[in-house]
Amino acid sequence: MSIRKLPAQLVNQIAAGEVVERPASVLKELLENSLDAGARKIEIEVDAGGLKLCRVRDDGSGIPKDELEIALDRHATSKISSLEDLDRVATLGFRGEALPSIASVSRLALTSRVEGVDSGWRVRVEGGRPEAGQPAPHARGTTVEVRDLFYNTPARRKFMKTERTEFGHLDKVARRIALSRFDVAFRLVHNQRAVMDLRAAADQSAMDRRVREVCGGEFVDQSLFVDHQASGMRLWGWLGLPTFSRSQADLQYFYLNGRMVRDKVVSHAIRSAYADVLYHGRQPAYVLYLEMDPGGVDVNAHPTKHEVRFRDSRAVHGFLSSTVDRAIAETRPREGGAGSARLAAPLPTAPEAQQSMGFHVAERGALAAFAEFARPAPGVPDAVPDPDAGDWPLGTALSQLHGVYILAQNRQGLVLVDMHAAHERIVYERLKQAMGEGAVRAQPLLVPVTLRTSRAEADLAEAHERDLGRLGFEIRRTGPESLSIRKAPAILADADVETLVRDVLSDFASHGQTRRVEETVNGLLSTMACHGSVRANRRLTIPEMNALLRDMEQTERSDQCNHGRPTWTQLRLDELDRLFLRGR
């Protein structure tokens, strides 16, 4: 066929194929336009899962009468005017493709009124063909009504799922966007039945209520609130406790400057921060907000704007990972968040740790050295506080149950502790601290390992030679597609060095940095901590139990063991009263 320009209607329908996947895609675009217009209240009404009707009404700034028809043209927008604006996009929309794309595959009506005008104005479009505008009563703001989606593209219509499925996708989008702006009220009605009604949240308690309504009360009850700023970035939001992990990534909400995104740098950074406290294969839950300079991120990376590109992905990854890691590290027993416990057994200094461990764990007898280091320090005080246990979050030990659990009493009621899981975390954190305070010792390989790589992998190894050196590797390029591994971390001398190097290079390619070596070392330390911890059925004295409780109160991440299991639980007095029907 000869080359020719496509008709405008066909161009819009092709664009609709990228932007409008299903009714939920329509709702996302319309809600983002409402938020960009400064709306403080948004009402959504849908019928038949959004296929028959999807109406969005807002109280934003509105569109002037003489701009309504222009708003329905492709690449017509009020949000950017130059390339410089595109480099610092602060709005959710900016391409000017959503409305004309939606209008090309539906029957659309656009009604709006701006402040200071007596009447609103309505423009109708059917299959991409606009009709003459006419006056219409309307409050300040805009209403977009989309009917009979895909009526003129039956091939697309037949790929739609059931009404229930389509509404499920639509409801999820509405709730995700409702989490992006706490200062905006949202109401969702499906088939004349209200399914979501969220008031604007002005304070922390109101924000907690909205998160509770969208994500469930259990998530809020089992989460930490974090708010940290550094390097021109701010991360705040709710982090699910490691013990509140999920089998799927269905409770992960991340927003960048108010835009909901799915990004591999973000997900990898958060996942790596949880790696030390989750069961294998489990997924963390979170609702997080990252605020940063718009110039540091490219939002024009995907037609649906779900994916972004960071100009310095390594800095973003490091900030997210370190912030989340420090927040999770504070998951230790506390009373009212005060953390008033005193350290019962001080951690050894770096020289003492190195002397005890030897840092020669690849040698014979290394496990014994670790187990020796893991034993409680000599001279641990009995640490028995007053009978009311007011000084200690975990209270005072009462007894031991079947040689497995410690029973303790604090002000709130009864505390049960899994003594092996708790001691395993304590020993593990001590080993990690001692390892971290000593430099990673590189050990020359008896026979250098030759690694066949792609040219890109060899280039990465050269570019990150200094980073690899800090991890304990010495790697030299011996050809366009070959590397020679001459040194490896001493603690990983028995590991599969070739596979580990390939994984490290893969991390550098994807994320600009790696925690692969640290995670491998931690896996080894975790195993050693497990072998060096008190075992089930071992009888402990009351002073030994109290010493373990005090250590838990001072140890990072001690709310869960190395495998993600909880180490303790609390039964409050009111729960015990209900159990025994007291007061009835």
Secondary structure, DSSP 4 states (H G I P E B T S, - for coil): ----PPPHHHHHHHHHHHH-SSHHHHHHHHHHHHHHTT-SEEEEEEEGGGTSEEEEEE-SS---GGGHHHHTSTT--SS--SHHHHHT--SS--SS-HHHHHHTTSEEEEEEE-TT-SSEEEEEEETTEEPPPEEE---SEEEEEEESTTTT-HHHHTT---HHHHHHHHHHHHHHHHHH-TTSEEEEEETTEEEEEE----SHHHHHHHHHHHH-HHHHHTEEEEEEEETTEEEEEEEE-GGG-BSSS-SEEEEETTEE---HHHHHHHHHHHTTTS-TT-B--EEEEEE--GGGEE--SSTTS---EETTHHHHHHHHHHHHHHHHHT-S--STT---PPPSSPPPPHHHHHHHHTT-TTSTTHHHHHHHHHSPPTT-------TT-TT-TT-EEEEEETTTEEEEE-SSEEEEEEHHHHHHHHHHHHHHHHHHHS---EEEEEEEEEEE--HHHHHHHHHTHHHHHHTT-EEEEEETTEEEEEEEEGGGTTS-HHHHHHHHHHHHHHHSS--HHHHHHHHHHHHHHHHTSPPTT----HHHHHHHHHHHHHSTTTTB-TTS-B-EEEEEHHHHHHHTTTT-
